[in-house]
Amino acid sequence: MMNFEWNTAMSATMVRTCSLKTEQPVWLDEFSDEWEHPFLIIDSEVRRLWDNLLQPVIISASGLYVMEAREVLKNTFTLSQIWDSMSAAGIHRDTPVAVIGGGLVCDIGAMAASTYLRGLRLMIVPTTLLCMVDACLGGKTGVNLASAKNQVGTFNPAEKILIATDFLDTLPDREFRSGIAEIIKTALIGDRSIQGLLERMDIENPDKNSILEIIRKCLEVKGGIAALDLRETGKRMLLNLGHTIGHALESASEFQLSHGEAVGLGLLGEAAIAVSLGGNRKLPGEIRRMLKQAGLPTDLNDLASGEELSLLFKRDKKTRRDGRIWVLPFDWCDCRLTHFTPDQEEKVLPFVLNLLKA
Ligand SMILES: NC(=O)c1ccc[n+]([C@@H]2O[C@H](COP(=O)([O-])OP(=O)(O)OC[C@H]3O[C@@H](n4cnc5c(N)ncnc54)[C@H](O)[C@@H]3O)[C@@H](O)[C@H]2O)c1
């Protein structure tokens, strides 16, 4: 069991765990009292695979929106469809919203909850490893624009997060591995003991207790940082480790790379840059070994050409004439916010590409 409260100056989030394999009422209890009759937003795959479990919640819901988890659908059009569906269901300001799915559906569902009627109470039920260890906590919501990921969004921490690792039983291998990239990221940022837990975990047949322990540690690291800087004006940027390169790779590959796979490569590239500035020389090798052990990609193959990547970085630079802040892992638990001018980025890019094409 892992029940704790995550507090920021503006909000309180209750994080609870729940087994889906015990008597059904245990799960249903989570939808009682102030969480009764929620408006539900559910990942279509989760709906299909967990229909029996979800049925009682769906039957008593105030309304339902089922969404396919595809990045191209995480946009303002889908968001307005969710709003329309909330309006058609006639929900009120006291209707809670429960979002059940991975990071994608949670991002857009939480955004719908934070904007419809100027904000409704929100429960998140993460169903992917990535969402359990990272996306469910911290309050970032968002949708993509054609030009870039997560360009429009809000900060809106859920009031309740319900973690049921049983959902991982149906998660495809590739998605499970994707979550491990975010775990490696979190270990690098703030808790090296997670590295040992990962090394001892049998990836093919993971034990639920060790997964729960890893989730707890990851949420502690993320929660500790995000609580001090909810709106990401400073220290919270550390949580973007791996994402500057990762987001560019994800877009350049036209989402053939999953979010976690791209972040894993981003960790490797950003560690190499840190080495060029005096960081621990062993770190890129250690990250590569952990990615390999998790079955995550460690090179780019043909997913994105050097030209495509250069273009993506250049396009981004136009909107940031002064350059931008990168997060560079100089060592375990020593990640530093580092400002690069556009010219400096230009010099860094070939370095990253060489490493990732190796
Ligand atoms: N808000 C944040 O802090 C934050 C942090 C990290 C990532 N994100 C966002 O999260 C998204 C990625 O999330 P993700 O990695 O969880 O993937 P996802 O939500 O895209 O889901 C991946 C796939 O797994 C399926 N799926 C989900 N749960 C399942 C289950 N239990 N069994 C079988 N299939 C299941 C989905 O239908 C989908 O096909 C990205 O859009 C990213 O931007 C947000």
The ligand as an SDF file (V2000), in Angstrom:
LIG
                    3D

 44 48  0  0  0  0  0  0  0  0999 V2000
    1.6390   15.6720  -17.7080 N   0  0  0  0  0  0  0  0  0  0  0  0
    2.8410   15.2120  -17.5050 C   0  0  0  0  0  0  0  0  0  0  0  0
    3.4940   15.5260  -16.5190 O   0  0  0  0  0  0  0  0  0  0  0  0
    3.4290   14.2400  -18.4970 C   0  0  0  0  0  0  0  0  0  0  0  0
    4.6450   13.6130  -18.2090 C   0  0  0  0  0  0  0  0  0  0  0  0
    5.1520   12.6810  -19.1190 C   0  0  0  0  0  0  0  0  0  0  0  0
    4.4470   12.4130  -20.2930 C   0  0  0  0  0  0  0  0  0  0  0  0
    3.2660   13.0690  -20.5540 N   0  0  0  0  0  0  0  0  0  0  0  0
    2.5060   12.7680  -21.7750 C   0  0  0  0  0  0  0  0  0  0  0  0
    2.0960   11.4060  -21.6990 O   0  0  0  0  0  0  0  0  0  0  0  0
    1.9420   10.9020  -23.0220 C   0  0  0  0  0  0  0  0  0  0  0  0
    2.5450    9.5170  -23.0770 C   0  0  0  0  0  0  0  0  0  0  0  0
    1.8670    8.7440  -22.1360 O   0  0  0  0  0  0  0  0  0  0  0  0
    2.0530    7.1600  -22.0050 P   0  0  0  0  0  0  0  0  0  0  0  0
    3.4610    6.7930  -22.2280 O   0  0  0  0  0  0  0  0  0  0  0  0
    1.3920    6.8160  -20.7450 O   0  0  0  0  0  0  0  0  0  0  0  0
    1.3110    6.5700  -23.2630 O   0  0  0  0  0  0  0  0  0  0  0  0
   -0.1560    6.6990  -23.8690 P   0  0  0  0  0  0  0  0  0  0  0  0
   -1.0930    7.3400  -22.9360 O   0  0  0  0  0  0  0  0  0  0  0  0
    0.0240    7.2960  -25.2260 O   0  0  0  0  0  0  0  0  0  0  0  0
   -0.5650    5.1600  -24.0120 O   0  0  0  0  0  0  0  0  0  0  0  0
    0.2460    4.2900  -24.7930 C   0  0  0  0  0  0  0  0  0  0  0  0
   -0.5800    3.1420  -25.3610 C   0  0  0  0  0  0  0  0  0  0  0  0
   -0.9390    2.2500  -24.3040 O   0  0  0  0  0  0  0  0  0  0  0  0
   -2.3470    1.9940  -24.3330 C   0  0  0  0  0  0  0  0  0  0  0  0
   -2.7230    1.6790  -22.9690 N   0  0  0  0  0  0  0  0  0  0  0  0
   -2.8460    2.5060  -21.9050 C   0  0  0  0  0  0  0  0  0  0  0  0
   -3.0740    1.8050  -20.7960 N   0  0  0  0  0  0  0  0  0  0  0  0
   -3.1260    0.5010  -21.1450 C   0  0  0  0  0  0  0  0  0  0  0  0
   -3.3130   -0.7100  -20.4300 C   0  0  0  0  0  0  0  0  0  0  0  0
   -3.4310   -0.7440  -19.1090 N   0  0  0  0  0  0  0  0  0  0  0  0
   -3.3280   -1.8730  -21.1380 N   0  0  0  0  0  0  0  0  0  0  0  0
   -3.1430   -1.8640  -22.4860 C   0  0  0  0  0  0  0  0  0  0  0  0
   -2.9270   -0.7570  -23.2090 N   0  0  0  0  0  0  0  0  0  0  0  0
   -2.9110    0.4180  -22.5380 C   0  0  0  0  0  0  0  0  0  0  0  0
   -2.9300    3.2360  -24.9480 C   0  0  0  0  0  0  0  0  0  0  0  0
   -4.1810    2.9860  -25.5380 O   0  0  0  0  0  0  0  0  0  0  0  0
   -1.8770    3.5770  -25.9990 C   0  0  0  0  0  0  0  0  0  0  0  0
   -2.0820    2.8100  -27.1490 O   0  0  0  0  0  0  0  0  0  0  0  0
    2.5460   11.8950  -23.9550 C   0  0  0  0  0  0  0  0  0  0  0  0
    1.5020   12.5800  -24.6150 O   0  0  0  0  0  0  0  0  0  0  0  0
    3.3100   12.8440  -23.0450 C   0  0  0  0  0  0  0  0  0  0  0  0
    3.3610   14.1460  -23.5610 O   0  0  0  0  0  0  0  0  0  0  0  0
    2.7530   13.9410  -19.6710 C   0  0  0  0  0  0  0  0  0  0  0  0
  1  2  1  0
  2  3  2  0
  2  4  1  0
  4  5  1  0
  4 44  2  0
  5  6  2  0
  6  7  1  0
  7  8  2  0
  8  9  1  0
  8 44  1  0
  9 10  1  0
  9 42  1  0
 10 11  1  0
 11 12  1  0
 11 40  1  0
 12 13  1  0
 13 14  1  0
 14 15  2  0
 14 16  1  0
 14 17  1  0
 17 18  1  0
 18 19  2  0
 18 20  1  0
 18 21  1  0
 21 22  1  0
 22 23  1  0
 23 24  1  0
 23 38  1  0
 24 25  1  0
 25 26  1  0
 25 36  1  0
 26 27  1  0
 26 35  1  0
 27 28  2  0
 28 29  1  0
 29 30  1  0
 29 35  2  0
 30 31  1  0
 30 32  2  0
 32 33  1  0
 33 34  2  0
 34 35  1  0
 36 37  1  0
 36 38  1  0
 38 39  1  0
 40 41  1  0
 40 42  1  0
 42 43  1  0
M  CHG  2   8   1  16  -1
M  END
$$$$
